[in-house]
Amino acid sequence: MPPVCLPRRLAPIAAWNKYLEMTFNRTFPQLTAGSHHGNVMENPFLEVRIRFMLKSNLRVFAFVFSVSSLLLAPCVMDAQTPAAQVICNGDSLTFGSHASKGEGTATGTTYPGVLAMRLGETWKVTNVGLPGWPTEGISNHAKDHVDPLYDPKLKENVLIIMGGTNNMGIYHQDGAQAYAHVEEYCRARKAAHPWKILIVTLPMAAYPSYAKDFDAKATTYDTLVRRNWRRFADGVVDLQADPRFGAPGAEFDSRYFDAKDHTHLTDAGYQLVGEAAAKAVTKIIGRPTREAQQP
């Protein structure tokens, strides 16, 4: 049993004994006041004996009750600032578009929601997802909405970036250009604060307005991230390595991808992302933060 739990569990003992004392005095005022009402107490020796027996039994009960509480009650931590945090930054896949619950939050069936559930109450997870935004826009937004969230009092400040899909899909950049923007994003965040940064490799996608070569671009992007992340980040959430996300044609599997746009994920898809993110976060806990190397 952690020592921190003992004060909480022992604290009720004194209060309980005080309560029993007050109850005893209210119930048997003639014993407390030393007066005799009617025929209740005519023998002073009997009064003393009953007083002793009653108080002894009450104190034994209090002791047994308190020890039982001490041994059986769960140790509940004080409500306090979490010991660590994860900021999830990115586009609509981070926002949780098409999730059945919790869009834009770190609750429900979004990937930040799943991540929060997996990491537990000692971690705070924040969803900063921006649907439709390219990585360079996300980076500019982060100056005022992500960087200020860094908290040096916490044991861990982890930042997950999942961007690039809109760069290649909406703005028709190639994989190398999209990769360059995510590298710039990571370098800018580390220049502001010593974040531990995880980069998410991208699932396949076939949004109706995307060019047919999106998967080839995404593969190039993911290959560059996997090859170079050590120069400016602390780890990778490698979704592309999971065939449910990265295999050719994976985006047409309606178990994990939306059946209409073949880009956003189902609850089951977000579940897999959240679980992969939790494993990646756990892997870097306690490690020193990597400093960005010169480009």
C-alpha positions as CSV (number, residue, x, y, z in Angstrom):
1,M,0.0,0.0,0.0
2,P,1.6,3.4,-1.0
3,P,2.3,5.6,2.0
4,V,0.4,8.4,0.4
5,C,-2.8,6.5,0.9
6,L,-2.5,6.1,4.7
7,P,-3.3,9.7,5.8
8,R,-6.5,9.5,3.8
9,R,-7.6,6.2,5.3
10,L,-6.6,6.9,8.9
11,A,-8.1,10.4,8.9
12,P,-11.7,9.1,9.5
13,I,-10.8,7.2,12.7
14,A,-10.6,10.2,15.0
15,A,-13.8,11.7,13.5
16,W,-15.6,8.4,13.8
17,N,-14.6,8.1,17.5
18,K,-15.7,11.6,18.1
19,Y,-19.1,10.8,16.5
20,L,-19.5,7.8,18.7
21,E,-18.7,9.8,21.8
22,M,-21.3,12.4,20.8
23,T,-23.9,9.7,20.0
24,F,-23.2,8.0,23.4
25,N,-23.6,11.2,25.3
26,R,-26.9,12.1,23.5
27,T,-28.3,8.6,24.0
28,F,-27.4,8.2,27.6
29,P,-27.4,11.8,29.0
30,Q,-27.8,10.4,32.5
31,L,-24.4,8.7,32.3
32,T,-22.7,11.8,30.9
33,A,-24.2,14.3,33.3
34,G,-23.8,12.0,36.3
35,S,-27.5,12.6,37.3
36,H,-30.1,9.9,37.8
37,H,-33.5,10.2,36.2
38,G,-36.3,8.2,37.7
39,N,-35.4,4.6,38.3
40,V,-32.9,4.2,35.4
41,M,-29.8,4.4,37.6
42,E,-30.0,4.1,41.3
43,N,-26.7,2.2,41.9
44,P,-23.7,4.4,41.2
45,F,-21.4,1.3,40.9
46,L,-23.8,-0.2,38.3
47,E,-23.7,3.2,36.5
48,V,-20.0,3.2,36.3
49,R,-19.9,-0.4,35.1
50,I,-22.5,0.1,32.4
51,R,-20.7,3.3,31.3
52,F,-17.4,1.4,31.0
53,M,-19.0,-1.6,29.1
54,L,-20.9,0.6,26.7
55,K,-18.0,2.9,25.9
56,S,-15.6,-0.1,25.5
57,N,-17.9,-1.8,23.1
58,L,-18.4,1.3,21.1
59,R,-14.6,1.9,20.8
60,V,-14.0,-1.8,19.8
61,F,-16.6,-1.3,17.1
62,A,-14.9,1.9,16.0
63,F,-11.6,0.2,15.8
64,V,-12.9,-2.7,13.8
65,F,-14.7,-0.4,11.4
66,S,-11.7,1.8,10.9
67,V,-9.3,-1.1,10.3
68,S,-11.7,-2.6,7.8
69,S,-11.9,0.7,6.0
70,L,-8.1,1.0,6.0
71,L,-7.6,-2.5,4.5
72,L,-10.5,-2.6,2.1
73,A,-11.1,0.9,0.8
74,P,-9.4,1.7,-2.5
75,C,-6.7,4.4,-2.5
76,V,-8.2,7.4,-4.3
77,M,-5.9,10.1,-5.4
78,D,-6.7,13.7,-4.8
79,A,-8.0,15.6,-7.7
80,Q,-5.0,17.4,-9.0
81,T,-3.1,18.4,-12.1
82,P,-2.2,15.3,-14.1
83,A,1.5,14.2,-14.0
84,A,1.8,14.4,-17.8
85,Q,0.1,15.5,-21.0
86,V,-0.3,14.7,-24.7
87,I,-1.3,17.3,-27.2
88,C,-2.8,15.8,-30.4
89,N,-2.3,18.3,-33.3
90,G,-3.3,17.7,-36.9
91,D,-6.2,17.8,-39.3
92,S,-9.6,16.1,-39.5
93,L,-8.1,12.7,-38.6
94,T,-7.0,14.1,-35.3
95,F,-10.3,16.1,-34.9
96,G,-12.1,12.8,-35.3
97,S,-14.4,13.7,-38.3
98,H,-17.1,11.0,-38.7
99,A,-16.5,9.5,-35.2
100,S,-19.7,8.6,-33.6
101,K,-18.8,10.4,-30.3
102,G,-16.5,13.2,-29.3
103,E,-15.6,15.0,-32.5
104,G,-13.0,17.7,-31.7
105,T,-12.4,16.4,-28.2
106,A,-10.2,13.9,-26.3
107,T,-13.3,11.8,-25.4
108,G,-15.6,9.4,-27.1
109,T,-14.4,7.4,-30.1
110,T,-11.9,9.9,-31.6
111,Y,-8.3,8.7,-31.5
112,P,-7.4,11.3,-28.8
113,G,-10.3,9.9,-26.8
114,V,-9.0,6.3,-27.1
115,L,-5.5,7.5,-26.3
116,A,-6.8,9.3,-23.1
117,M,-8.6,6.1,-22.0
118,R,-5.5,4.0,-22.6
119,L,-3.1,6.3,-20.8
120,G,-5.3,6.8,-17.7
121,E,-6.2,9.6,-15.4
122,T,-2.6,10.7,-14.7
123,W,-2.4,12.0,-18.2
124,K,-4.2,14.9,-19.8
125,V,-4.9,14.6,-23.5
126,T,-5.9,17.6,-25.6
127,N,-7.3,17.5,-29.1
128,V,-6.2,20.3,-31.4
129,G,-7.5,19.0,-34.7
130,L,-8.1,21.4,-37.6
131,P,-10.2,19.8,-40.4
132,G,-9.1,20.7,-43.9
133,W,-5.9,22.5,-42.8
134,P,-2.5,21.8,-44.4
135,T,0.5,21.2,-42.1
136,E,2.0,24.7,-42.7
137,G,-1.3,26.2,-41.5
138,I,-1.4,23.9,-38.5
139,S,2.1,25.0,-37.7
140,N,1.2,28.7,-37.8
141,H,-1.8,28.0,-35.6
142,A,0.3,26.1,-33.2
143,K,2.3,29.2,-32.2
144,D,-0.7,30.5,-30.3
145,H,-2.6,27.4,-29.6
146,V,-0.1,24.6,-29.0
147,D,3.1,26.1,-27.8
148,P,1.4,27.9,-24.8
149,L,0.2,24.5,-23.6
150,Y,3.7,23.3,-22.7
151,D,3.9,22.9,-19.0
152,P,7.4,22.6,-17.4
153,K,5.9,21.4,-14.1
154,L,4.7,18.2,-15.8
155,K,6.9,15.0,-16.0
156,E,6.1,14.6,-19.7
157,N,5.0,16.9,-22.4
158,V,4.3,14.9,-25.5
159,L,3.1,16.3,-28.9
160,I,1.7,14.2,-31.6
161,I,1.5,15.6,-35.2
162,M,-0.7,13.9,-37.8
163,G,-0.7,16.1,-40.9
164,G,0.0,16.0,-44.6
165,T,-3.2,14.4,-45.9
166,N,-4.6,17.8,-47.0
167,N,-1.3,18.9,-48.4
168,M,-1.3,16.1,-50.8
169,G,-5.0,15.7,-51.3
170,I,-6.4,19.2,-51.4
171,Y,-3.4,21.3,-52.2
172,H,-1.8,18.8,-54.6
173,Q,1.7,18.8,-53.1
174,D,3.8,15.8,-53.6
175,G,5.0,13.5,-50.8
176,A,8.4,15.3,-50.4
177,Q,6.8,18.7,-50.1
178,A,4.3,17.5,-47.5
179,Y,7.2,15.9,-45.6
180,A,9.2,19.2,-45.7
181,H,6.3,20.9,-44.0
182,V,6.0,18.4,-41.2
183,E,9.7,18.6,-40.5
184,E,9.4,22.4,-40.3
185,Y,6.5,22.0,-37.9
186,C,8.5,19.8,-35.6
187,R,11.6,22.0,-35.7
188,A,9.4,25.1,-34.8
189,R,7.8,23.3,-31.8
190,K,11.1,22.1,-30.5
191,A,12.6,25.6,-30.9
192,A,9.7,26.9,-28.7
193,H,9.8,24.2,-26.0
194,P,11.5,20.8,-25.4
195,W,8.4,18.8,-26.5
196,K,8.7,15.1,-27.1
197,I,7.3,14.8,-30.6
198,L,5.7,11.8,-32.3
199,I,5.0,11.9,-36.0
200,V,2.1,9.8,-37.4
201,T,2.6,8.2,-40.7
202,L,-0.4,8.5,-42.9
203,P,-3.1,6.0,-43.9
204,M,-4.1,5.5,-47.5
205,A,-7.0,7.7,-48.7
206,A,-9.2,8.0,-51.7
207,Y,-11.4,11.1,-51.1
208,P,-13.5,11.7,-54.3
209,S,-11.7,15.0,-55.1
210,Y,-8.2,13.6,-54.4
211,A,-5.9,12.8,-57.3
212,K,-5.5,9.2,-58.2
213,D,-1.9,9.2,-57.2
214,F,-2.6,10.0,-53.5
215,D,-1.4,6.6,-52.2
216,A,1.9,7.0,-54.1
217,K,2.4,10.4,-52.5
218,A,1.5,9.1,-49.1
219,T,4.0,6.3,-49.4
220,T,6.7,8.7,-50.3
221,Y,5.8,10.9,-47.3
222,D,5.7,8.0,-44.9
223,T,9.1,6.7,-46.2
224,L,10.7,10.0,-45.6
225,V,9.3,10.3,-42.1
226,R,10.4,6.8,-41.2
227,R,13.9,7.5,-42.6
228,N,14.5,10.9,-41.0
229,W,12.4,11.4,-37.9
230,R,15.4,11.1,-35.5
231,R,16.8,14.4,-36.7
232,F,13.8,16.4,-35.4
233,A,11.4,14.2,-33.5
234,D,11.3,11.6,-30.7
235,G,9.4,8.8,-32.3
236,V,6.8,7.6,-34.9
237,V,3.3,6.3,-34.7
238,D,3.7,4.1,-37.8
239,L,0.2,3.6,-39.1
240,Q,1.4,3.0,-42.6
241,A,3.2,-0.1,-41.4
242,D,-0.1,-1.6,-40.3
243,P,-1.7,-3.3,-43.4
244,R,-5.1,-2.2,-42.2
245,F,-4.0,1.3,-43.0
246,G,-1.1,1.1,-45.4
247,A,-1.7,-1.8,-47.7
248,P,-2.8,-0.9,-51.3
249,G,-6.5,-0.5,-51.3
250,A,-6.8,-0.4,-47.5
251,E,-8.9,2.7,-47.8
252,F,-11.8,0.7,-49.3
253,D,-12.1,-1.5,-46.2
254,S,-15.3,-0.2,-44.6
255,R,-14.4,-1.7,-41.3
256,Y,-11.8,1.0,-40.7
257,F,-12.5,3.7,-43.3
258,D,-15.6,5.7,-44.0
259,A,-17.6,3.9,-46.7
260,K,-18.4,7.2,-48.5
261,D,-15.2,9.2,-48.6
262,H,-12.6,6.4,-48.1
263,T,-10.4,8.9,-46.1
264,H,-11.8,9.5,-42.6
265,L,-12.0,6.6,-40.2
266,T,-14.7,4.6,-38.5
267,D,-14.8,4.2,-34.8
268,A,-12.8,0.9,-35.3
269,G,-10.2,2.8,-37.3
270,Y,-9.8,5.5,-34.7
271,Q,-9.6,2.8,-32.0
272,L,-6.6,1.4,-33.8
273,V,-4.9,4.8,-34.1
274,G,-5.5,5.6,-30.5
275,E,-4.0,2.3,-29.4
276,A,-1.0,2.7,-31.6
277,A,-0.5,6.2,-30.3
278,A,-0.7,5.0,-26.7
279,K,2.0,2.4,-27.4
280,A,4.3,5.0,-29.0
281,V,3.8,7.4,-26.0
282,T,4.5,4.7,-23.5
283,K,7.7,3.8,-25.4
284,I,9.2,7.3,-25.0
285,I,8.2,7.9,-21.3
286,G,11.3,8.6,-19.2
287,R,13.6,9.1,-22.2
288,P,15.4,12.4,-22.6
289,T,13.9,14.7,-25.1
290,R,15.7,14.6,-28.4
291,E,17.2,18.0,-29.6
292,A,16.6,18.8,-33.2
293,Q,19.7,18.4,-35.3
294,Q,20.8,20.9,-37.9
295,P,18.9,20.4,-41.2
